Amino acid sequence: PVDLGRPLGARRTFLQLSAATCATCPQVARVLRSVADEADDVAHVELRVEEHDALTRRLGVLRTPTVLLLDADGVVLSRTSGPLRVEQARAALAADALEPVAALP
C-alpha cells in the first residue's frame, strides 16, 4: 500500500499499471472502475509506469495495461495484461484470479 500511495480495498484491489501512450489502458480503467464501484470492499488503483519506474521493474511489468489482483494486504493473487471485459473482471473477483487475455473476439 505504501508503494501505491493510496489505500487498498478492504477485500481486493485491482492495481492497473498503464502508460500514457497505451491505447487499451483507458478502456481497461473504465472496466475496472465500474467493477470496483459495484462493491464497497473493492478498489481500483491506476498507476502510470512512467511515474513508478522502480515499482514497475519490481513487479516485472513488460507491457501495458498490466492488472494485478491484490488481496487486502497487498499480496498479488494474479495478473493479466491486455484488454479486459467487465465479465472477466467480475469473474476474477469471484475466483480471486485474473485469467490471461490474449485478445478480445
Residue pairs with C-beta under 8 A, 6 or more apart in sequence:
1 7
1 8
1 74
3 52
3 55
4 15
4 45
4 47
4 74
6 43
6 45
7 43
8 43
8 45
8 70
8 72
8 73
8 74
9 36
9 41
9 42
9 43
9 72
10 40
10 41
10 72
11 39
11 41
11 42
11 71
11 72
12 41
12 42
12 43
12 69
12 70
12 71
12 72
12 77
12 93
12 96
13 42
13 43
13 44
13 45
13 69
13 70
13 74
14 32
14 35
14 36
14 42
14 43
14 44
14 45
14 67
14 68
14 69
14 70
14 89
15 45
15 47
15 67
15 68
15 69
15 70
16 25
16 28
16 29
16 32
16 44
16 45
16 46
16 47
16 65
16 66
16 67
17 46
17 47
17 48
17 49
17 52
17 56
17 59
17 61
17 64
17 65
17 66
17 67
17 68
18 25
18 28
18 29
18 46
18 47
18 48
18 49
18 64
18 65
19 25
19 48
19 49
19 50
19 64
20 48
20 50
22 64
22 65
24 64
24 65
24 82
24 83
25 46
25 64
25 65
27 83
27 84
28 65
28 67
28 83
28 84
29 44
29 46
29 65
31 84
31 85
31 86
31 89
32 44
32 46
32 67
32 84
32 89
33 44
34 86
35 42
35 44
35 86
35 89
35 90
35 93
36 42
36 43
36 44
38 90
39 93
42 93
47 55
49 56
49 61
49 64
59 66
59 68
59 76
62 81
63 81
63 82
64 81
65 81
65 82
65 84
66 79
66 80
66 81
67 79
67 80
67 81
67 84
67 98
68 76
68 77
68 78
68 79
68 98
69 76
69 77
69 78
69 79
69 92
69 93
69 96
69 97
69 98
70 76
70 77
71 77
71 96
77 96
77 97
78 92
78 96
78 97
78 98
79 98
80 98
80 99
80 100
80 101
81 100
81 101
82 100
82 101
82 102
82 103
83 101
83 103
83 104
84 98
84 101
85 101
85 104
88 98
88 99
88 101
89 98
91 99
92 98
92 99
